[in-house]
Amino acid sequence: MATDTPKRCGYVAIVGRPNVGKSTLLNHILGQKISITSRKPQTTRHQVMGIKTEDNHQIIFVDTPGLHQNAESAINRFMNRAASSAIRDVDLIVFVVDRTAWTAEDNLVLEQIQQAGLPTMLVVNKVDLLEDKEALLPHLKTLAEKADFAAILPVSALRQHNVQALEEQILKLLPESEHFFPEDQITDRSQRFLAAEIVREKIMRQLGDELPYAITVQIEEFAQEGAVLHISALIFVERDGQKRILIGEKGARLRSIGSDARRDMESLFDSKVMLRLWVKVKSGWSDDERALRSLGYDDRKE
């Protein structure tokens, strides 16, 4: 490797409306699961940083909650703040949209991007799911007229189509700089945070159609004892009916969620895991600013 190659390092925000595949894209770029995913919109609630260091470059990706128009509850306002602040504090923006759809919320994201005045790449995701492939080219031309994008790339994050090309385009726009993080660090989030997110992901995947978004997870215990990592998680819901759904008949649903979560944790933490889950009703937490702060929604990193 040439030693005179300049070092490059910079922050890249991945933004877009809910459910366009931002977290899936980040996970596939990193080759490791950092952001949780599900088919439900608004799965991502916090800024989550994913760091990729390779050769002389380090790309610091910031995955963000989807920007949405109806920010009526406190938690929705929190998510919009998290996404908006990421747009202001980076070197480059990757704006993700879903196939040939363009919505009012896409317009909302584009307006925020244009206010930031930063180089922006447009990623048209999920192109593998397009029924009419011939519709893509004219749509790309229409998108090119919306703003002066640094590049427009059709990709499939899930199938990893054109993801490498996206990375190469990002590198061209990355500033010359020393690296900000050690080369073996892949996220700025704590293991406790990642454990809580894994539990929440399993709930959303198993109960996404039955349970509204009014759930959150708090880690009560995270302790390594010999070869076993002991994790206790408290799941908050807003009503007794939600608690019954989450626990399931004779505790079956909660055991299934715990089993799925434990497997992911053992892979991520490279340790045998003993996971215990409890469910507690905390009425109105998602629309209570003070309750949100007590549960970790305080615009600060953990």
PASEBA-1860 file (N, C-alpha, C; in nm, 3 decimals):
! residues 302
1> MATDTPKR> 0.084/-0.120/0.000/0.000/0.000/0.000/0.088/0.125/0.000 ~ 0.052/0.222/-0.083/0.130/0.344/-0.091/0.116/0.424/0.039 ~ 0.230/0.462/0.092/0.227/0.532/0.220/0.194/0.679/0.204 ~ 0.204/0.732/0.078/0.179/0.874/0.058/0.031/0.903/0.029 ~ -0.054/0.801/0.033/-0.197/0.823/0.014/-0.250/0.903/0.133 ~ -0.316/1.015/0.106/-0.363/1.097/0.219/-0.472/1.026/0.298 ~ -0.472/1.050/0.428/-0.579/0.995/0.512/-0.707/1.077/0.490 ~ -0.818/1.006/0.487/-0.946/1.073/0.473/-1.038/1.029/0.586
9> CGYVAIVG> -1.117/1.122/0.636/-1.210/1.091/0.744/-1.321/1.195/0.744 ~ -1.444/1.149/0.765/-1.554/1.245/0.770/-1.683/1.181/0.814 ~ -1.779/1.267/0.847/-1.911/1.224/0.893/-2.010/1.226/0.778 ~ -2.087/1.118/0.768/-2.185/1.104/0.661/-2.321/1.072/0.723 ~ -2.418/1.161/0.708/-2.553/1.137/0.761/-2.634/1.059/0.658 ~ -2.699/0.953/0.705/-2.793/0.879/0.620/-2.933/0.925/0.660 ~ -3.001/0.996/0.570/-3.130/1.056/0.605/-3.237/1.014/0.504 ~ -3.361/1.034/0.544/-3.474/1.001/0.457/-3.599/0.989/0.541
17> RPNVGKST> -3.712/0.977/0.476/-3.837/0.957/0.549/-3.838/0.816/0.610 ~ -3.935/0.786/0.695/-3.938/0.653/0.758/-3.949/0.538/0.658 ~ -3.879/0.428/0.692/-3.897/0.299/0.623/-3.844/0.295/0.480 ~ -3.741/0.373/0.450/-3.683/0.366/0.315/-3.559/0.276/0.311 ~ -3.517/0.223/0.428/-3.405/0.129/0.430/-3.273/0.187/0.474 ~ -3.275/0.295/0.552/-3.151/0.360/0.595/-3.067/0.267/0.684 ~ -3.131/0.204/0.782/-3.057/0.118/0.875/-3.004/-0.007/0.806 ~ -3.083/-0.064/0.716/-3.036/-0.182/0.640/-2.914/-0.145/0.557
25> LLNHILGQ> -2.915/-0.027/0.497/-2.801/0.019/0.419/-2.677/0.031/0.506 ~ -2.689/0.093/0.623/-2.574/0.107/0.712/-2.520/-0.029/0.754 ~ -2.607/-0.119/0.793/-2.562/-0.251/0.839/-2.486/-0.326/0.731 ~ -2.531/-0.316/0.608/-2.463/-0.387/0.499/-2.330/-0.322/0.463 ~ -2.322/-0.191/0.473/-2.193/-0.123/0.449/-2.091/-0.166/0.554 ~ -2.136/-0.173/0.680/-2.045/-0.208/0.790/-2.013/-0.358/0.793 ~ -2.103/-0.439/0.736/-2.086/-0.584/0.747/-2.117/-0.633/0.886 ~ -2.189/-0.553/0.963/-2.226/-0.589/1.099/-2.350/-0.510/1.139
33> KISITSRK> -2.433/-0.573/1.222/-2.560/-0.510/1.259/-2.539/-0.412/1.373 ~ -2.560/-0.286/1.342/-2.550/-0.180/1.442/-2.687/-0.117/1.466 ~ -2.761/-0.095/1.357/-2.894/-0.036/1.367/-2.999/-0.144/1.350 ~ -3.103/-0.139/1.433/-3.208/-0.240/1.424/-3.299/-0.210/1.306 ~ -3.363/-0.314/1.254/-3.448/-0.299/1.137/-3.577/-0.378/1.156 ~ -3.683/-0.330/1.094/-3.807/-0.406/1.083/-3.885/-0.347/0.966 ~ -3.994/-0.412/0.932/-4.076/-0.361/0.821/-4.160/-0.240/0.862 ~ -4.162/-0.209/0.991/-4.245/-0.099/1.040/-4.170/0.034/1.030
41> PQTTRHQV> -4.239/0.140/0.986/-4.176/0.271/0.987/-4.137/0.312/1.130 ~ -4.041/0.404/1.137/-3.998/0.462/1.265/-3.938/0.359/1.361 ~ -3.875/0.255/1.306/-3.805/0.160/1.392/-3.687/0.229/1.460 ~ -3.610/0.306/1.381/-3.496/0.380/1.437/-3.546/0.503/1.511 ~ -3.504/0.519/1.637/-3.548/0.634/1.717/-3.433/0.729/1.753 ~ -3.311/0.680/1.750/-3.195/0.759/1.792/-3.098/0.774/1.675 ~ -3.010/0.873/1.686/-2.892/0.873/1.599/-2.804/0.754/1.641 ~ -2.762/0.675/1.545/-2.671/0.564/1.573/-2.552/0.577/1.479
49> MGIKTEDN> -2.433/0.581/1.535/-2.312/0.599/1.456/-2.249/0.464/1.421 ~ -2.215/0.448/1.294/-2.143/0.329/1.249/-2.013/0.371/1.183 ~ -1.902/0.314/1.227/-1.770/0.360/1.184/-1.704/0.252/1.099 ~ -1.665/0.288/0.978/-1.596/0.193/0.889/-1.457/0.247/0.858 ~ -1.355/0.174/0.904/-1.216/0.212/0.880/-1.152/0.108/0.788 ~ -1.100/0.154/0.678/-1.040/0.064/0.579/-0.925/0.137/0.512 ~ -0.808/0.073/0.513/-0.689/0.135/0.454/-0.668/0.274/0.516 ~ -0.664/0.378/0.432/-0.635/0.513/0.482/-0.759/0.599/0.501
57> HQIIFVDT> -0.877/0.537/0.498/-0.997/0.618/0.514/-1.086/0.566/0.626 ~ -1.156/0.659/0.687/-1.252/0.626/0.792/-1.382/0.704/0.764 ~ -1.489/0.628/0.742/-1.620/0.689/0.718/-1.704/0.672/0.844 ~ -1.753/0.782/0.898/-1.835/0.778/1.019/-1.979/0.805/0.977 ~ -2.055/0.698/0.964/-2.195/0.708/0.923/-2.283/0.741/1.043 ~ -2.381/0.827/1.021/-2.479/0.858/1.125/-2.616/0.817/1.073 ~ -2.667/0.705/1.126/-2.802/0.661/1.091/-2.901/0.743/1.172 ~ -3.008/0.785/1.108/-3.102/0.877/1.173/-3.244/0.823/1.167
65> PGLHQNAE> -3.329/0.866/1.262/-3.472/0.835/1.250/-3.528/0.898/1.123 ~ -3.636/0.840/1.071/-3.700/0.898/0.954/-3.767/1.030/0.989 ~ -3.744/1.131/0.905/-3.812/1.259/0.922/-3.956/1.246/0.876 ~ -4.050/1.288/0.959/-4.190/1.274/0.923/-4.267/1.401/0.960 ~ -4.378/1.420/0.892/-4.453/1.546/0.907/-4.535/1.551/1.035 ~ -4.597/1.442/1.071/-4.691/1.444/1.184/-4.618/1.420/1.316 ~ -4.546/1.523/1.362/-4.470/1.510/1.487/-4.553/1.559/1.604 ~ -4.665/1.490/1.628/-4.757/1.537/1.730/-4.716/1.495/1.871
73> SAINRFMN> -4.661/1.376/1.886/-4.624/1.329/2.020/-4.481/1.369/2.053 ~ -4.448/1.364/2.181/-4.314/1.403/2.225/-4.207/1.315/2.163 ~ -4.234/1.184/2.150/-4.131/1.096/2.094/-4.110/1.123/1.946 ~ -4.215/1.160/1.873/-4.199/1.195/1.732/-4.119/1.324/1.717 ~ -4.143/1.419/1.807/-4.063/1.542/1.803/-3.917/1.513/1.833 ~ -3.893/1.422/1.929/-3.756/1.382/1.960/-3.688/1.324/1.837 ~ -3.757/1.235/1.765/-3.697/1.170/1.648/-3.667/1.272/1.538 ~ -3.757/1.367/1.517/-3.731/1.470/1.418/-3.610/1.556/1.456
81> RAASSAIR> -3.596/1.587/1.586/-3.478/1.663/1.630/-3.350/1.585/1.607 ~ -3.354/1.454/1.635/-3.235/1.371/1.616/-3.193/1.368/1.469 ~ -3.292/1.358/1.379/-3.260/1.355/1.236/-3.210/1.491/1.188 ~ -3.277/1.597/1.232/-3.240/1.732/1.186/-3.101/1.772/1.233 ~ -3.066/1.737/1.356/-2.934/1.775/1.408/-2.823/1.702/1.333 ~ -2.849/1.579/1.290/-2.748/1.504/1.214/-2.718/1.572/1.082 ~ -2.820/1.626/1.019/-2.802/1.693/0.890/-2.708/1.813/0.903 ~ -2.712/1.879/1.018/-2.630/2.000/1.036/-2.484/1.971/1.069
89> DVDLIVFV> -2.455/1.852/1.121/-2.325/1.829/1.184/-2.235/1.731/1.107 ~ -2.250/1.724/0.974/-2.174/1.625/0.897/-2.102/1.691/0.780 ~ -2.021/1.610/0.711/-1.950/1.659/0.592/-2.026/1.629/0.463 ~ -2.111/1.527/0.469/-2.177/1.477/0.349/-2.310/1.414/0.389 ~ -2.410/1.426/0.304/-2.541/1.367/0.330/-2.572/1.261/0.225 ~ -2.620/1.146/0.271/-2.673/1.043/0.182/-2.825/1.043/0.204 ~ -2.897/1.085/0.104/-3.043/1.099/0.109/-3.104/0.975/0.043 ~ -3.175/0.895/0.123/-3.229/0.768/0.074/-3.378/0.783/0.046
97> VDRTAWTA> -3.418/0.739/-0.075/-3.560/0.736/-0.112/-3.596/0.594/-0.155 ~ -3.725/0.568/-0.164/-3.775/0.433/-0.191/-3.825/0.421/-0.334 ~ -3.747/0.353/-0.417/-3.784/0.323/-0.556/-3.837/0.447/-0.630 ~ -3.950/0.432/-0.698/-4.001/0.545/-0.778/-4.104/0.628/-0.702 ~ -4.117/0.603/-0.571/-4.210/0.684/-0.490/-4.144/0.816/-0.453 ~ -4.222/0.922/-0.450/-4.177/1.052/-0.398/-4.295/1.112/-0.324 ~ -4.278/1.140/-0.195/-4.390/1.182/-0.111/-4.365/1.321/-0.053 ~ -4.466/1.371/0.017/-4.453/1.500/0.086/-4.341/1.494/0.191
105> EDNLVLEQ> -4.324/1.377/0.252/-4.216/1.364/0.353/-4.079/1.364/0.287 ~ -4.068/1.310/0.164/-3.942/1.324/0.089/-3.911/1.471/0.064 ~ -4.014/1.546/0.031/-3.996/1.691/0.011/-3.948/1.759/0.139 ~ -4.005/1.718/0.252/-3.965/1.772/0.382/-3.815/1.748/0.407 ~ -3.770/1.626/0.379/-3.628/1.593/0.397/-3.542/1.678/0.304 ~ -3.584/1.688/0.177/-3.506/1.765/0.080/-3.494/1.912/0.122 ~ -3.601/1.968/0.176/-3.596/2.108/0.223/-3.492/2.125/0.333 ~ -3.487/2.031/0.427/-3.389/2.040/0.535/-3.246/2.026/0.480
113> IQQAGLPT> -3.230/1.935/0.385/-3.098/1.916/0.324/-3.053/2.044/0.254 ~ -3.142/2.105/0.180/-3.105/2.226/0.106/-3.071/2.341/0.201 ~ -3.137/2.346/0.315/-3.102/2.448/0.415/-2.961/2.425/0.470 ~ -2.920/2.298/0.480/-2.787/2.267/0.533/-2.677/2.306/0.435 ~ -2.708/2.300/0.304/-2.610/2.340/0.202/-2.487/2.252/0.192 ~ -2.503/2.122/0.221/-2.389/2.028/0.218/-2.396/1.940/0.094 ~ -2.280/1.887/0.051/-2.283/1.791/-0.061/-2.377/1.675/-0.028 ~ -2.462/1.640/-0.123/-2.564/1.538/-0.099/-2.568/1.438/-0.213
121> MLVVNKVD> -2.564/1.310/-0.175/-2.582/1.201/-0.271/-2.723/1.145/-0.254 ~ -2.791/1.123/-0.365/-2.926/1.065/-0.361/-2.916/0.915/-0.390 ~ -2.968/0.835/-0.297/-2.968/0.689/-0.312/-3.112/0.643/-0.332 ~ -3.137/0.581/-0.445/-3.269/0.525/-0.475/-3.265/0.378/-0.436 ~ -3.323/0.346/-0.321/-3.310/0.212/-0.263/-3.423/0.119/-0.308 ~ -3.401/-0.010/-0.282/-3.500/-0.117/-0.308/-3.533/-0.133/-0.456 ~ -3.437/-0.101/-0.544/-3.465/-0.111/-0.688/-3.489/-0.256/-0.731 ~ -3.444/-0.352/-0.649/-3.469/-0.493/-0.681/-3.618/-0.527/-0.672
129> LLEDKEAL> -3.695/-0.444/-0.602/-3.839/-0.470/-0.585/-3.924/-0.399/-0.690 ~ -3.862/-0.325/-0.780/-3.938/-0.254/-0.884/-4.002/-0.354/-0.980 ~ -4.133/-0.342/-0.996/-4.201/-0.430/-1.092/-4.174/-0.386/-1.236 ~ -4.172/-0.255/-1.257/-4.147/-0.201/-1.391/-4.007/-0.139/-1.393 ~ -3.908/-0.219/-1.434/-3.770/-0.170/-1.433/-3.750/-0.052/-1.527 ~ -3.830/-0.045/-1.634/-3.814/0.062/-1.732/-3.857/0.198/-1.675 ~ -3.930/0.197/-1.565/-3.974/0.323/-1.504/-3.861/0.393/-1.430 ~ -3.751/0.319/-1.403/-3.644/0.375/-1.319/-3.570/0.489/-1.387
137> LPHLKTLA> -3.532/0.472/-1.512/-3.450/0.573/-1.579/-3.521/0.709/-1.588 ~ -3.646/0.714/-1.635/-3.713/0.845/-1.635/-3.731/0.903/-1.495 ~ -3.749/0.815/-1.396/-3.762/0.865/-1.259/-3.631/0.927/-1.211 ~ -3.519/0.864/-1.245/-3.388/0.920/-1.206/-3.368/1.058/-1.268 ~ -3.414/1.075/-1.392/-3.403/1.206/-1.458/-3.488/1.310/-1.385 ~ -3.608/1.269/-1.342/-3.696/1.360/-1.266/-3.630/1.400/-1.134 ~ -3.569/1.302/-1.066/-3.503/1.331/-0.938/-3.386/1.427/-0.957 ~ -3.314/1.411/-1.067/-3.197/1.496/-1.093/-3.237/1.643/-1.107
145> EKADFAAI> -3.363/1.668/-1.143/-3.410/1.805/-1.159/-3.451/1.870/-1.027 ~ -3.465/1.789/-0.921/-3.511/1.841/-0.793/-3.403/1.917/-0.717 ~ -3.276/1.879/-0.739/-3.167/1.944/-0.666/-3.035/1.912/-0.737 ~ -2.932/1.984/-0.697/-2.799/1.962/-0.755/-2.726/1.855/-0.674 ~ -2.764/1.728/-0.696/-2.704/1.619/-0.620/-2.562/1.590/-0.670 ~ -2.474/1.555/-0.575/-2.336/1.518/-0.612/-2.333/1.389/-0.692 ~ -2.429/1.301/-0.668/-2.443/1.176/-0.742/-2.581/1.119/-0.715 ~ -2.632/1.041/-0.809/-2.758/0.969/-0.790/-2.731/0.822/-0.821
153> LPVSALRQ> -2.757/0.736/-0.721/-2.728/0.594/-0.740/-2.849/0.507/-0.707 ~ -2.892/0.421/-0.800/-2.991/0.319/-0.766/-2.921/0.204/-0.695 ~ -2.973/0.161/-0.580/-2.910/0.052/-0.505/-3.017/-0.042/-0.451 ~ -2.970/-0.157/-0.408/-3.051/-0.245/-0.323/-2.966/-0.276/-0.201 ~ -2.998/-0.213/-0.088/-2.920/-0.234/0.034/-2.926/-0.381/0.075 ~ -3.045/-0.440/0.064/-3.064/-0.578/0.108/-2.985/-0.676/0.022 ~ -2.985/-0.654/-0.109/-2.913/-0.743/-0.202/-2.769/-0.698/-0.225 ~ -2.731/-0.585/-0.164/-2.597/-0.527/-0.176/-2.562/-0.491/-0.320
161> HNVQALEE> -2.664/-0.457/-0.397/-2.643/-0.411/-0.535/-2.601/-0.264/-0.533 ~ -2.486/-0.234/-0.590/-2.432/-0.098/-0.603/-2.389/-0.035/-0.471 ~ -2.386/-0.112/-0.362/-2.343/-0.057/-0.233/-2.194/-0.021/-0.237 ~ -2.114/-0.105/-0.302/-1.970/-0.076/-0.317/-1.949/0.053/-0.396 ~ -2.028/0.071/-0.502/-2.018/0.194/-0.582/-2.054/0.317/-0.499 ~ -2.151/0.300/-0.409/-2.189/0.409/-0.320/-2.071/0.447/-0.230 ~ -2.005/0.347/-0.172/-1.889/0.375/-0.087/-1.780/0.449/-0.164 ~ -1.756/0.408/-0.288/-1.653/0.472/-0.370/-1.686/0.619/-0.396
169> QILKLLPE> -1.815/0.646/-0.419/-1.856/0.785/-0.440/-1.839/0.868/-0.313 ~ -1.871/0.807/-0.199/-1.855/0.877/-0.070/-1.709/0.913/-0.048 ~ -1.619/0.819/-0.078/-1.476/0.843/-0.056/-1.425/0.962/-0.137 ~ -1.480/0.982/-0.254/-1.438/1.094/-0.338/-1.470/1.228/-0.272 ~ -1.575/1.230/-0.189/-1.620/1.354/-0.127/-1.574/1.371/0.017 ~ -1.502/1.271/0.068/-1.458/1.274/0.207/-1.337/1.367/0.222 ~ -1.336/1.453/0.324/-1.223/1.546/0.340/-1.096/1.473/0.386 ~ -0.981/1.531/0.353/-0.855/1.479/0.406/-0.848/1.513/0.554
177> SEHFFPED> -0.818/1.410/0.635/-0.817/1.431/0.780/-0.758/1.309/0.847 ~ -0.702/1.330/0.966/-0.666/1.218/1.051/-0.794/1.148/1.097 ~ -0.783/1.022/1.134/-0.900/0.948/1.178/-0.941/0.991/1.319 ~ -1.071/0.993/1.343/-1.124/1.039/1.471/-1.141/0.926/1.573 ~ -1.150/0.801/1.525/-1.176/0.688/1.613/-1.072/0.578/1.590 ~ -1.047/0.494/1.691/-0.958/0.379/1.672/-1.012/0.291/1.559 ~ -0.921/0.223/1.487/-0.964/0.150/1.368/-1.051/0.029/1.399 ~ -1.051/-0.019/1.525/-1.135/-0.134/1.558/-1.270/-0.094/1.619
185> QITDRSQR> -1.297/0.036/1.631/-1.425/0.080/1.687/-1.529/0.087/1.576 ~ -1.649/0.032/1.600/-1.751/0.031/1.494/-1.875/0.114/1.528 ~ -1.889/0.158/1.653/-2.001/0.243/1.688/-1.966/0.327/1.811 ~ -2.042/0.434/1.830/-2.024/0.518/1.949/-2.120/0.479/2.059 ~ -2.207/0.383/2.031/-2.310/0.345/2.128/-2.259/0.237/2.223 ~ -2.311/0.238/2.345/-2.270/0.141/2.446/-2.333/0.005/2.420 ~ -2.276/-0.098/2.481/-2.334/-0.232/2.468/-2.472/-0.238/2.531 ~ -2.495/-0.164/2.638/-2.628/-0.160/2.700/-2.731/-0.105/2.602
193> FLAAEIVR> -2.695/0.002/2.532/-2.785/0.059/2.432/-2.816/-0.043/2.323 ~ -2.713/-0.110/2.272/-2.733/-0.208/2.165/-2.821/-0.324/2.212 ~ -2.803/-0.366/2.337/-2.886/-0.475/2.392/-3.032/-0.433/2.397 ~ -3.059/-0.311/2.443/-3.197/-0.262/2.449/-3.259/-0.255/2.310 ~ -3.182/-0.210/2.213/-3.232/-0.199/2.076/-3.263/-0.336/2.017 ~ -3.182/-0.435/2.047/-3.209/-0.571/1.997/-3.342/-0.623/2.049 ~ -3.368/-0.602/2.178/-3.496/-0.646/2.235/-3.612/-0.574/2.165 ~ -3.597/-0.443/2.144/-3.703/-0.366/2.080/-3.726/-0.413/1.936
201> EKIMRQLG> -3.618/-0.446/1.866/-3.632/-0.496/1.730/-3.715/-0.624/1.726 ~ -3.686/-0.716/1.818/-3.759/-0.844/1.817/-3.907/-0.824/1.847 ~ -3.936/-0.728/1.936/-4.077/-0.698/1.964/-4.146/-0.644/1.839 ~ -4.080/-0.551/1.769/-4.140/-0.492/1.651/-4.156/-0.593/1.539 ~ -4.062/-0.685/1.528/-4.072/-0.785/1.422/-4.182/-0.887/1.451 ~ -4.197/-0.924/1.577/-4.297/-1.026/1.611/-4.437/-0.967/1.631 ~ -4.444/-0.841/1.675/-4.574/-0.784/1.712/-4.603/-0.652/1.643 ~ -4.534/-0.626/1.533/-4.548/-0.497/1.466/-4.689/-0.462/1.427
209> DELPYAIT> -4.769/-0.562/1.389/-4.906/-0.535/1.347/-5.003/-0.529/1.464 ~ -4.964/-0.585/1.579/-5.054/-0.590/1.694/-5.026/-0.482/1.797 ~ -4.900/-0.443/1.807/-4.859/-0.352/1.913/-4.820/-0.218/1.852 ~ -4.876/-0.108/1.899/-4.835/0.022/1.847/-4.692/0.056/1.890 ~ -4.651/0.177/1.857/-4.512/0.215/1.882/-4.482/0.248/2.027 ~ -4.583/0.238/2.112/-4.568/0.282/2.250/-4.497/0.179/2.337 ~ -4.383/0.130/2.289/-4.298/0.043/2.371/-4.156/0.098/2.370 ~ -4.087/0.080/2.481/-3.945/0.112/2.486/-3.879/0.015/2.584
217> VQIEEFAQ> -3.747/0.007/2.579/-3.675/-0.094/2.657/-3.564/-0.026/2.736 ~ -3.552/-0.064/2.861/-3.447/-0.011/2.948/-3.368/-0.128/3.007 ~ -3.236/-0.122/2.998/-3.152/-0.229/3.053/-3.128/-0.202/3.202 ~ -3.168/-0.298/3.285/-3.154/-0.285/3.430/-3.024/-0.347/3.481 ~ -2.978/-0.452/3.412/-2.856/-0.523/3.453/-2.777/-0.561/3.329 ~ -2.646/-0.539/3.334/-2.556/-0.578/3.225/-2.422/-0.612/3.289 ~ -2.403/-0.738/3.319/-2.284/-0.777/3.398/-2.227/-0.909/3.349 ~ -2.097/-0.910/3.326/-2.027/-1.033/3.286/-1.987/-1.108/3.412
225> EGAVLHIS> -2.032/-1.232/3.423/-1.993/-1.317/3.535/-1.934/-1.445/3.478 ~ -1.801/-1.451/3.479/-1.732/-1.564/3.418/-1.757/-1.566/3.268 ~ -1.805/-1.678/3.216/-1.828/-1.691/3.073/-1.967/-1.645/3.031 ~ -2.048/-1.599/3.126/-2.187/-1.565/3.097/-2.213/-1.414/3.119 ~ -2.276/-1.353/3.020/-2.317/-1.214/3.029/-2.464/-1.211/3.075 ~ -2.489/-1.152/3.192/-2.624/-1.145/3.248/-2.686/-1.010/3.210 ~ -2.800/-1.017/3.139/-2.870/-0.896/3.094/-3.014/-0.903/3.140 ~ -3.060/-0.799/3.207/-3.200/-0.788/3.246/-3.258/-0.665/3.178
233> ALIFVERD> -3.371/-0.682/3.110/-3.432/-0.572/3.036/-3.576/-0.551/3.080 ~ -3.611/-0.424/3.099/-3.747/-0.387/3.137/-3.814/-0.324/3.015 ~ -3.927/-0.381/2.974/-4.000/-0.333/2.858/-4.119/-0.250/2.907 ~ -4.124/-0.124/2.865/-4.235/-0.037/2.904/-4.340/-0.031/2.794 ~ -4.466/-0.047/2.834/-4.580/-0.026/2.745/-4.670/0.078/2.811 ~ -4.774/0.120/2.738/-4.858/0.228/2.791/-4.990/0.179/2.851 ~ -5.032/0.055/2.817/-5.161/0.007/2.866/-5.154/-0.140/2.905 ~ -5.245/-0.181/2.992/-5.249/-0.321/3.036/-5.272/-0.417/2.919
241> GQKRILIG> -5.356/-0.375/2.824/-5.382/-0.462/2.708/-5.256/-0.489/2.628 ~ -5.169/-0.387/2.616/-5.043/-0.406/2.545/-4.952/-0.503/2.620 ~ -4.957/-0.494/2.752/-4.876/-0.586/2.833/-4.919/-0.730/2.811 ~ -5.051/-0.753/2.806/-5.101/-0.889/2.784/-5.058/-0.943/2.647 ~ -5.066/-0.858/2.545/-5.024/-0.900/2.411/-4.876/-0.936/2.410 ~ -4.796/-0.853/2.475/-4.651/-0.872/2.475/-4.610/-0.999/2.549 ~ -4.676/-1.027/2.659/-4.643/-1.148/2.736/-4.695/-1.272/2.665 ~ -4.815/-1.264/2.608/-4.872/-1.377/2.537/-4.929/-1.482/2.631
249> EKGARLRS> -4.992/-1.582/2.573/-5.054/-1.687/2.653/-4.948/-1.767/2.727 ~ -4.960/-1.768/2.859/-4.866/-1.838/2.948/-4.721/-1.794/2.924 ~ -4.704/-1.668/2.882/-4.569/-1.613/2.865/-4.500/-1.654/2.736 ~ -4.574/-1.716/2.642/-4.511/-1.773/2.522/-4.449/-1.666/2.433 ~ -4.520/-1.552/2.414/-4.466/-1.450/2.324/-4.340/-1.387/2.381 ~ -4.340/-1.359/2.510/-4.223/-1.298/2.572/-4.103/-1.392/2.566 ~ -4.127/-1.522/2.584/-4.017/-1.619/2.573/-3.961/-1.622/2.432 ~ -4.048/-1.615/2.332/-4.004/-1.616/2.193/-3.921/-1.493/2.160
257> IGSDARRD> -3.966/-1.377/2.207/-3.890/-1.251/2.188/-3.754/-1.264/2.255 ~ -3.752/-1.315/2.378/-3.627/-1.330/2.452/-3.531/-1.426/2.383 ~ -3.583/-1.534/2.328/-3.498/-1.632/2.260/-3.433/-1.571/2.136 ~ -3.513/-1.498/2.056/-3.458/-1.433/1.936/-3.354/-1.328/1.974 ~ -3.385/-1.249/2.078/-3.293/-1.142/2.119/-3.163/-1.200/2.172 ~ -3.173/-1.307/2.250/-3.053/-1.367/2.309/-2.957/-1.417/2.200 ~ -3.010/-1.477/2.095/-2.923/-1.526/1.986/-2.844/-1.410/1.922 ~ -2.913/-1.298/1.897/-2.844/-1.183/1.838/-2.740/-1.126/1.934
265> MESLFDSK> -2.774/-1.122/2.062/-2.680/-1.069/2.161/-2.556/-1.156/2.172 ~ -2.573/-1.286/2.170/-2.458/-1.376/2.180/-2.364/-1.357/2.061 ~ -2.422/-1.332/1.943/-2.340/-1.307/1.825/-2.269/-1.172/1.835 ~ -2.343/-1.069/1.878/-2.286/-0.934/1.884/-2.181/-0.921/1.994 ~ -2.208/-0.978/2.113/-2.119/-0.962/2.227/-2.019/-1.076/2.241 ~ -2.028/-1.176/2.153/-1.936/-1.289/2.154/-1.926/-1.353/2.293 ~ -2.043/-1.382/2.350/-2.048/-1.438/2.484/-2.180/-1.513/2.501 ~ -2.179/-1.613/2.589/-2.306/-1.673/2.627/-2.385/-1.569/2.705
273> VMLRLWVK> -2.517/-1.560/2.678/-2.600/-1.457/2.741/-2.714/-1.522/2.818 ~ -2.734/-1.473/2.940/-2.853/-1.506/3.019/-2.941/-1.382/3.018 ~ -3.054/-1.389/2.947/-3.140/-1.273/2.928/-3.270/-1.290/3.006 ~ -3.305/-1.187/3.083/-3.432/-1.186/3.156/-3.512/-1.063/3.113 ~ -3.641/-1.085/3.083/-3.728/-0.977/3.038/-3.845/-0.958/3.132 ~ -3.878/-0.833/3.161/-3.997/-0.798/3.237/-4.076/-0.694/3.159 ~ -4.207/-0.688/3.183/-4.292/-0.590/3.117/-4.362/-0.505/3.223 ~ -4.361/-0.373/3.203/-4.421/-0.281/3.300/-4.503/-0.176/3.226
281> VKSGWSDD> -4.619/-0.142/3.283/-4.703/-0.038/3.225/-4.658/0.099/3.279 ~ -4.629/0.191/3.187/-4.595/0.330/3.223/-4.681/0.419/3.133 ~ -4.796/0.454/3.182/-4.897/0.522/3.101/-4.846/0.656/3.046 ~ -4.864/0.675/2.915/-4.835/0.804/2.851/-4.689/0.839/2.836 ~ -4.598/0.743/2.850/-4.455/0.777/2.847/-4.412/0.841/2.715 ~ -4.473/0.799/2.603/-4.425/0.845/2.472/-4.462/0.990/2.442 ~ -4.552/1.050/2.523/-4.589/1.189/2.501/-4.560/1.274/2.625 ~ -4.461/1.232/2.702/-4.423/1.300/2.826/-4.273/1.329/2.820
289> ERALRSLG> -4.238/1.457/2.803/-4.097/1.494/2.785/-4.010/1.446/2.901 ~ -4.060/1.459/3.024/-3.982/1.418/3.141/-3.962/1.266/3.142 ~ -4.069/1.191/3.111/-4.058/1.045/3.106/-3.961/1.002/2.996 ~ -3.965/1.070/2.883/-3.874/1.037/2.774/-3.728/1.055/2.816 ~ -3.700/1.166/2.884/-3.562/1.189/2.929/-3.518/1.080/3.026 ~ -3.608/1.039/3.115/-3.572/0.935/3.213/-3.547/0.800/3.146 ~ -3.603/0.783/3.025/-3.586/0.657/2.951/-3.477/0.665/2.846 ~ -3.399/0.774/2.849/-3.284/0.784/2.759/-3.307/0.864/2.633
297> YDDRKE> -3.425/0.922/2.616/-3.452/1.005/2.498/-3.422/1.151/2.533 ~ -3.293/1.183/2.538/-3.257/1.316/2.586/-3.161/1.388/2.492 ~ -3.160/1.348/2.362/-3.078/1.414/2.260/-2.928/1.400/2.287 ~ -2.891/1.316/2.382/-2.748/1.295/2.410/-2.714/1.149/2.387 ~ -2.588/1.124/2.355/-2.544/0.986/2.337/-2.534/0.917/2.472 ~ -2.558/0.787/2.471/-2.541/0.708/2.595/-2.396/0.667/2.610
END
